[in-house]
Amino acid sequence: MNQVALLGFVVMAGVGCSSDPAQVAGTYTVGVTNRDNGCNFANWTVGGMNAGVTVAITQSGSTATANVTGAIGTYFDFAFGTSMFTGPIDGDQLDLKLMGMRSQTSGNCTFTYDGEIAATSNGDILTGRINYTPATNGHTDCATVAGCVSYQDFNGTRPPT
């Protein structure tokens, strides 16, 4: 009876465990396609594509930092105040966040735009989605931006290691 109880405990203890993080460090060449523009960003064409975006990912255990470089990285620095996304890797899944630092205002609303990369790693390939959402001060003047989401799909490759 005790062996059955112990086996049940061991099985239950393993249910919540995550798998080893994929090894994602490297420099990726990424293609990005604009999808829904729920936040009404200027110069956003649904279906518009950017090819050859460079993203350098560093990794420490189950944490990764993705730094968008080149001209697109410069644009991110201007629009968001940073070009770095950071977050956990759980198995082959990445959830990296960019916390916007460039404040904008609309009446009494103050807000930034944040980004989130939700990606899947498959060897030297990353695929996923980048969501852009506002973080507001909660003022009623924020109604025009609150809850909006603009997003892009992407796929990227790195040279084999």
C-alpha positions in Angstrom: 0.0 0.0 0.0 2.8 2.4 0.8 4.5 1.7 -2.5 1.3 2.6 -4.4 1.0 5.8 -2.4 4.6 6.7 -3.1 4.2 5.9 -6.8 1.2 8.2 -6.9 3.1 11.0 -5.3 6.1 10.6 -7.7 3.7 10.6 -10.7 1.9 13.7 -9.4 5.1 15.5 -8.6 6.3 15.1 -12.2 3.0 16.5 -13.7 3.8 20.2 -13.1 7.5 20.0 -14.2 8.6 21.7 -17.3 10.9 20.0 -19.8 14.5 21.1 -20.4 14.8 24.3 -22.3 15.6 24.2 -25.9 19.0 25.6 -26.8 18.0 28.8 -28.7 21.1 31.0 -28.5 22.4 32.4 -31.8 21.8 35.0 -34.4 18.6 34.5 -36.4 17.6 35.9 -39.8 13.9 36.5 -39.4 11.0 37.2 -41.8 8.1 39.1 -40.3 4.5 39.5 -41.7 2.1 42.2 -40.5 -1.2 40.8 -39.5 -4.1 42.5 -37.7 -3.5 46.2 -36.8 -5.9 46.5 -33.9 -3.9 49.4 -32.4 -4.0 51.4 -35.6 -0.2 51.9 -36.0 0.7 54.3 -38.7 2.5 52.8 -41.8 1.2 49.3 -41.0 0.0 47.4 -44.0 -1.7 44.1 -43.3 0.2 41.4 -45.2 3.3 43.7 -45.5 6.5 41.8 -44.9 10.0 42.5 -43.6 12.7 40.0 -44.5 16.2 39.8 -43.2 15.5 41.1 -39.7 18.5 40.2 -37.5 17.7 39.0 -33.9 20.5 37.9 -31.6 19.4 35.6 -28.8 21.5 34.9 -25.7 20.5 32.2 -23.2 21.2 31.5 -19.6 19.6 28.2 -18.6 15.8 28.6 -19.0 16.0 32.4 -19.7 16.5 34.1 -23.0 17.1 37.6 -24.2 16.3 38.5 -27.9 17.9 41.7 -29.2 16.5 43.0 -32.4 19.5 44.6 -34.3 20.1 46.6 -37.4 17.6 49.1 -38.9 14.6 47.4 -37.3 16.4 47.4 -33.9 16.9 51.1 -34.3 13.2 51.5 -35.0 12.3 49.4 -31.9 14.6 51.6 -29.8 12.8 54.7 -31.1 9.3 53.4 -30.9 9.5 51.4 -27.6 12.7 52.7 -25.9 14.3 49.3 -26.2 14.9 46.5 -28.7 15.3 43.7 -26.1 12.7 41.0 -25.3 13.4 38.8 -22.2 11.7 35.8 -20.7 11.5 32.1 -20.0 12.0 29.1 -22.2 9.9 26.1 -21.3 10.8 23.1 -23.4 10.6 24.4 -27.0 8.4 27.3 -26.1 9.6 30.9 -25.6 7.6 33.7 -24.0 9.7 36.9 -24.3 8.5 40.3 -23.3 9.6 43.8 -24.2 8.3 46.4 -21.7 7.9 49.7 -23.5 9.6 52.7 -22.1 8.6 55.4 -24.6 5.6 57.2 -23.0 2.8 58.5 -25.2 -0.2 60.6 -24.3 -3.8 61.0 -25.5 -5.6 63.6 -23.4 -5.1 62.5 -19.8 -4.1 59.0 -20.9 -0.4 58.0 -20.6 0.7 54.7 -22.1 3.5 52.7 -23.6 3.3 49.8 -26.0 4.7 46.5 -24.9 5.7 43.6 -27.1 5.6 39.8 -26.5 7.2 37.1 -28.6 5.5 33.8 -28.3 7.7 31.3 -30.2 8.4 27.7 -30.8 11.9 26.4 -31.4 12.5 23.5 -33.7 16.3 23.0 -34.0 17.6 26.0 -35.9 14.2 27.4 -36.7 12.0 29.8 -34.6 8.4 30.4 -35.5 5.7 32.4 -33.8 3.9 35.6 -33.2 4.8 39.1 -31.9 1.9 40.9 -30.0 1.9 44.6 -29.4 -0.4 45.9 -26.6 -0.7 49.1 -24.7 0.0 49.5 -21.0 -2.1 52.5 -19.8 -2.5 54.6 -16.7 -6.2 53.5 -16.7 -7.6 56.9 -17.3 -10.9 57.0 -19.2 -9.1 58.9 -22.0 -7.3 55.6 -22.7 -10.5 54.0 -24.2 -9.2 54.5 -27.7 -6.1 52.3 -27.1 -7.1 50.1 -24.1 -7.3 46.4 -25.1 -6.0 46.8 -28.6 -3.7 44.2 -30.1 -1.6 44.5 -33.2 0.5 41.5 -34.2 2.9 40.0 -36.6 3.8 36.4 -37.5 7.4 35.5 -38.0 9.8 32.7 -38.8 13.5 32.7 -38.5 16.6 30.5 -38.9 20.1 30.5 -37.5 23.1 28.8 -39.0 23.5 25.2 -37.8 25.7 24.9 -34.7 
